[in-house]
Amino acid sequence: MRMSELPDALDQAVEADEFVGRLQRVRAAMGERGFGALIVNDPANLFYLTGYNAWSFYTPQCLVVPADGEPHLFARAMDAAGAAYTCNLRAEQIHGYPEDLVHQPDVHPYDWIAARARELIPAGADVGVEADAHFFSARAYLALGNGLPGHRLVDSAELVNWVRLVKSPHELRQLRIAGSIAEHAMRIALDQLRPGRRQCDLVAEILAAQAIGTPEHGGDYPAIVPMLPTGEAAGTPHLTWTDRPFVAGEATTIEVAGVFGRYHAPLARTVMLGDPPQRLSDTAKVVAEGMQATLSTIRPGVTGSAVHAAFTEVIAAHGLVKESRIGYSIGIGYPPDWGERTVSLRATETTVLQAGMAFHVILGMWMDGWGYELSEPVVVRSTGVEQLTDLPHELTIRR
């Protein structure tokens, strides 16, 4: 039986056991930093520690994790009512702030949250905050600080994100399933991208494939929508789509992700409609060679910089340069990003890879008016690297 075919009941039992270990590891990291409490705002970290999963992160919400005692979730009242359906906390650990605090100019939900969190935090203790989390605003920080007099707010420096870096067997199963969904969605994209079709029509099929998933496992919404820069725009990343039709003689880079249980497996490929220009063909071959060198280097004990160097050496021999990083850690994802914001595969990365880490190896070559993308979601294994998808690495050509 393959890992991705394990019964859901077993997954749920493993997951229930995991929450205890996750909280223990976070508290150990808090102790090393001297935190009396940690305020967790990142929805991916809320999910990691409690299982809470809802599209509620656009309003203030957080988990207060004291050094001792039970964690408590604070959210908008209407969302707190739904938290019990997804998270592992008891009703008395879930608190909903009043509706009249939402989107007000003179009061803030963190005024209310801080007043109730004070009794959870040891007097005078430093409090870690996720100062760079996407949904922790400047107003939230100020309100929290005003509401916790006698406490120093300290940037947690992605404390929980770093705890998440090495994946458990349960998490690796989720990632493998996400990889199967990513491969399915990409195969549809590569097969259905044709001259004359509107970009938006192809994206509709990709989104449907991401949600439907596979016959074995349904999909989920991605932290980032499908991206497909086309024609001259293929020389820049992160563009989405228009209602413009695909045109013969143009290339399109496609980047999507398969998602299962909020775990993301991103994947990128490039499609050429018609005969490719020589520069694109040559670059595709070099990047494919660089991908093999990169994957061959990934194993426990090597640094992120060593992985980056393996790719750089290959492309430099062909006169190519890539200034941006070639990968980053992945796992749980919520909008607006599926990266973990910890390890990057770049020249200055000193982190040593360990078995259980997962990465999106993305070899994007963005030139002046044209570009090429090839990427793979991978897991570091004790014996080397495991690819989560199985697609050819060459340029896809549609004539």
C-alpha positions in Angstrom: 0.0 0.0 0.0 1.4 3.4 -1.0 1.5 6.1 1.6 -1.2 8.2 -0.2 -3.6 5.2 0.1 -3.6 4.9 3.8 -7.1 5.1 5.3 -8.4 8.5 6.4 -9.1 7.1 9.9 -5.4 6.4 10.4 -4.5 9.9 9.2 -6.9 11.4 11.7 -5.5 9.3 14.6 -1.9 10.3 13.7 -2.9 13.9 13.3 -4.5 13.9 16.8 -1.3 12.6 18.3 0.8 15.1 16.3 -0.8 18.2 17.8 0.7 17.4 21.2 4.2 17.1 19.7 3.8 20.2 17.7 2.8 22.3 20.7 5.7 20.8 22.7 8.2 21.7 20.0 6.9 25.2 19.8 7.1 25.6 23.6 10.6 24.4 23.6 11.6 27.0 21.0 9.7 29.6 23.1 11.8 28.6 26.1 15.0 29.1 24.2 13.9 32.6 23.3 12.7 33.4 26.8 9.0 34.0 25.8 6.3 33.8 28.4 3.8 33.6 25.6 3.5 33.6 21.8 0.9 35.3 19.8 0.3 33.3 16.6 -1.4 35.1 13.7 -0.2 33.3 10.5 -3.2 31.1 9.4 -0.8 28.4 8.4 0.6 28.3 11.9 -2.9 28.4 13.4 -3.7 25.3 11.3 -0.4 23.6 12.3 -1.1 24.0 16.0 -4.8 23.6 16.2 -6.2 22.4 12.9 -8.3 25.6 12.6 -9.2 26.1 8.9 -11.4 28.8 7.6 -11.4 31.9 5.3 -11.4 34.2 8.3 -7.8 35.5 8.3 -8.8 38.8 6.7 -10.0 39.9 10.1 -7.9 39.8 13.3 -7.5 36.3 14.8 -4.8 34.7 16.8 -3.8 31.9 19.1 -2.3 32.8 22.4 0.2 30.1 23.5 1.4 30.6 27.1 4.6 29.0 28.2 2.4 27.0 30.6 -1.3 26.2 30.4 -3.6 25.7 27.5 -3.5 27.8 24.3 -6.5 30.0 23.5 -7.9 31.0 20.1 -9.4 34.5 19.6 -11.4 35.3 16.5 -14.4 37.2 15.3 -17.5 35.9 17.0 -19.1 34.5 13.9 -15.8 32.7 13.1 -15.2 31.5 16.7 -18.6 29.7 16.4 -17.2 27.7 13.5 -13.8 27.0 14.9 -15.1 24.0 16.9 -15.8 22.3 13.6 -12.1 22.2 12.5 -9.8 22.8 15.5 -8.7 20.6 18.3 -9.5 23.1 21.1 -12.4 22.8 23.6 -15.2 25.4 23.6 -13.7 27.2 26.7 -10.5 27.7 24.7 -12.2 29.6 21.9 -13.2 33.2 22.3 -15.2 35.4 19.9 -14.8 39.2 20.0 -17.9 41.4 19.4 -19.0 42.2 15.9 -19.0 45.9 16.6 -15.2 45.8 16.8 -14.9 44.9 13.1 -13.5 47.6 10.8 -13.9 50.5 13.2 -11.6 53.6 13.1 -11.3 54.2 16.8 -11.3 50.7 18.4 -9.6 47.4 17.3 -10.3 43.7 18.0 -6.8 43.5 19.6 -8.0 45.9 22.3 -10.5 43.2 23.3 -8.1 40.3 22.7 -5.3 41.8 24.8 -7.6 42.5 27.7 -8.5 38.8 27.9 -5.0 37.5 27.1 -3.5 39.3 30.0 -4.6 36.6 32.5 -2.8 33.9 30.3 0.6 35.6 30.3 3.0 35.7 33.2 3.5 39.1 34.7 6.4 41.0 33.0 7.1 38.2 30.5 8.3 38.9 27.0 5.6 38.1 24.4 6.6 36.8 21.0 4.6 38.1 18.0 4.7 37.1 14.4 5.7 40.6 13.3 6.1 39.7 9.6 2.9 37.6 9.3 0.8 38.8 6.3 -2.3 39.4 8.4 -0.8 41.0 11.5 -1.2 44.7 10.8 0.5 47.8 12.3 -2.7 48.7 14.1 -3.0 45.2 15.5 0.6 45.4 16.8 -0.1 48.8 18.4 -3.3 47.7 20.0 -1.7 44.6 21.4 1.2 46.5 22.8 -1.2 49.1 24.4 -3.3 46.3 25.9 -0.3 44.4 27.4 1.4 47.0 29.6 4.4 45.7 31.4 5.1 43.2 28.6 7.7 43.6 25.8 6.6 42.5 22.4 9.4 40.7 20.6 9.5 39.5 16.9 9.3 35.7 17.0 11.3 35.5 13.8 9.0 32.9 12.3 9.4 30.6 15.3 6.5 28.3 14.4 7.5 28.3 10.7 10.9 26.9 11.7 9.4 24.3 13.9 7.3 23.2 10.8 10.4 22.8 8.7 10.9 19.1 9.2 7.8 17.2 8.2 6.3 14.2 10.0 5.2 11.0 8.2 1.6 12.3 8.3 2.7 15.6 6.7 4.7 13.8 4.0 1.6 11.8 3.1 -0.4 15.0 2.7 2.4 16.4 0.5 2.5 13.3 -1.7 -1.3 13.5 -2.3 -0.9 17.2 -3.0 1.8 16.2 -5.6 -0.6 13.9 -7.3 -3.2 16.7 -7.6 -0.5 19.1 -8.9 0.5 16.6 -11.6 -3.1 16.1 -12.6 -3.8 19.8 -12.9 -0.6 20.4 -14.8 -1.3 17.6 -17.3 -4.6 19.3 -18.0 -3.0 22.7 -18.5 -0.3 21.3 -20.8 -2.9 19.4 -22.9 -5.5 22.1 -23.2 -3.3 25.1 -23.9 -3.9 25.7 -27.6 -3.9 28.7 -30.0 -7.2 30.6 -30.0 -8.3 29.5 -26.5 -8.8 32.3 -24.1 -6.4 32.3 -21.1 -9.3 32.6 -18.7 -10.9 29.4 -20.2 -7.8 27.4 -19.6 -7.5 28.8 -16.0 -11.1 27.7 -15.4 -10.1 24.1 -16.2 -7.0 24.3 -14.0 -9.0 25.7 -11.1 -11.5 22.9 -11.5 -8.8 20.3 -11.6 -7.3 21.7 -8.4 -10.6 21.5 -6.6 -11.7 18.2 -8.0 -8.3 16.5 -7.3 -8.0 12.9 -8.2 -10.5 10.0 -7.9 -8.7 9.0 -4.7 -8.5 12.5 -3.0 -10.4 15.7 -3.5 -8.4 18.9 -3.9 -8.5 22.3 -2.1 -8.1 25.9 -3.0 -4.5 27.1 -3.5 -2.7 29.9 -1.6 -1.8 31.4 -5.0 -4.0 31.3 -8.1 -2.7 29.8 -11.4 0.0 32.0 -12.9 0.7 31.9 -16.7 2.7 34.8 -18.1 2.4 34.6 -21.9 4.3 35.9 -24.9 6.6 38.8 -24.0 5.1 38.8 -20.4 6.7 35.3 -19.9 9.9 37.2 -19.1 8.4 38.1 -15.7 7.0 35.9 -13.0 3.9 36.1 -10.9 1.5 37.4 -13.6 -1.9 35.7 -13.8 -4.3 35.7 -16.8 -6.5 37.8 -19.0 -9.2 37.0 -21.6 -6.7 37.3 -24.4 -6.4 34.1 -26.6 -3.2 32.1 -26.7 -1.3 32.9 -29.9 0.8 30.6 -32.1 4.5 31.4 -31.9 4.3 32.4 -28.2 5.5 30.6 -25.1 3.6 30.4 -21.8 5.0 29.6 -18.4 2.5 27.8 -16.1 2.8 27.6 -12.3 0.2 25.9 -10.2 -0.1 23.9 -7.0 -1.9 20.8 -5.9 -3.4 21.2 -2.4 -4.5 18.6 0.1 -5.3 19.3 3.7 -3.7 22.7 3.2 -0.4 21.1 2.2 0.9 22.5 -1.1 3.0 21.0 -3.9 3.8 23.7 -6.5 4.8 22.8 -10.0 5.9 24.9 -13.1 6.3 24.0 -16.7 6.6 25.9 -20.0 4.6 25.5 -23.2 5.6 26.7 -26.7 2.9 27.0 -29.4 4.8 26.2 -32.6 8.5 25.9 -33.3 10.5 27.4 -30.4 13.2 30.0 -31.0 16.7 28.7 -30.6 17.3 30.7 -27.5 14.3 29.1 -25.8 15.2 25.5 -26.9 18.8 26.0 -25.7 17.8 27.5 -22.3 15.3 24.6 -21.8 18.0 22.1 -22.2 20.4 23.9 -19.9 17.8 24.3 -17.2 16.8 20.6 -17.5 20.5 19.7 -17.0 20.6 22.1 -14.0 17.5 20.5 -12.5 19.2 17.1 -12.6 22.3 18.5 -10.9 20.2 20.3 -8.3 18.1 17.2 -7.5 21.3 15.1 -7.3 22.7 17.4 -4.7 19.7 17.5 -2.4 20.3 15.2 0.5 20.7 15.4 4.3 23.9 17.1 5.4 24.3 19.6 2.5 23.6 23.3 2.9 21.1 25.3 0.9 24.0 27.2 -0.6 25.6 23.9 -1.9 22.3 23.1 -3.7 22.3 26.5 -5.3 25.9 26.1 -6.3 25.1 22.9 -8.2 22.6 24.7 -10.4 24.7 27.8 -10.8 27.7 25.7 -12.0 25.7 24.1 -14.8 24.1 27.3 -16.2 27.4 29.3 -15.8 29.1 26.9 -18.2 26.5 28.0 -20.8 26.9 31.7 -20.1 23.6 32.0 -18.1 23.0 33.8 -14.8 20.1 33.5 -12.3 20.0 36.2 -9.6 17.0 35.0 -7.7 16.9 31.9 -5.4 16.2 28.5 -6.9 13.9 27.2 -4.2 12.2 27.5 -0.8 10.6 25.4 1.8 7.0 24.4 1.4 4.3 22.7 3.5 1.0 24.3 4.8 -0.1 27.3 2.8 -2.8 30.0 2.9 -3.2 33.1 0.8 -1.2 34.9 -0.3 1.8 32.5 -0.3 2.5 28.8 -0.3 6.1 29.2 0.9 7.1 28.7 4.6 9.4 31.8 4.7 12.3 29.8 6.3 14.9 28.1 4.1 15.8 29.4 0.7 18.0 27.7 -1.8 20.4 30.5 -2.5 24.1 31.3 -2.4 24.0 32.6 1.2 21.9 29.9 2.8 23.7 28.1 5.6 20.9 25.9 6.8 21.8 22.2 6.6 19.2 20.1 4.9 17.5 17.3 6.9 15.4 14.3 6.0 11.7 15.4 6.1 12.2 18.9 4.7 10.2 19.8 1.6 11.1 22.3 -1.1 9.8 23.9 -4.3 12.8 23.8 -6.6 11.9 26.5 -9.1 14.3 27.2 -11.9 12.8 30.3 -13.5 14.9 32.1 -16.2 13.2 35.5 -16.8 14.8 37.3 -19.7 14.0 40.5 -21.6 10.7 39.7 -23.3 10.8 35.9 -22.9 11.2 33.4 -20.2 11.3 29.7 -19.2 10.2 28.0 -16.0 10.8 24.5 -14.7 10.0 23.5 -11.2 9.5 20.4 -8.9 8.1 19.9 -5.4 10.5 17.6 -3.6 11.1 16.0 -0.2 14.5 15.4 1.3 14.9 11.7 2.2 17.6 9.9 4.0 18.8 8.5 0.7 18.5 11.7 -1.4 15.5 13.4 -2.9 11.9 12.3 -3.6 10.0 14.1 -6.4 6.3 14.5 -5.7 5.4 14.6 -9.3 6.3 12.7 -12.4 6.4 14.9 -15.5 9.1 15.3 -18.2 11.5 18.2 -17.7 11.8 19.3 -21.3 10.0 22.2 -22.9 6.5 21.2 -24.0 5.9 22.0 -27.7 2.4 22.2 -29.2 2.2 22.5 -33.0 
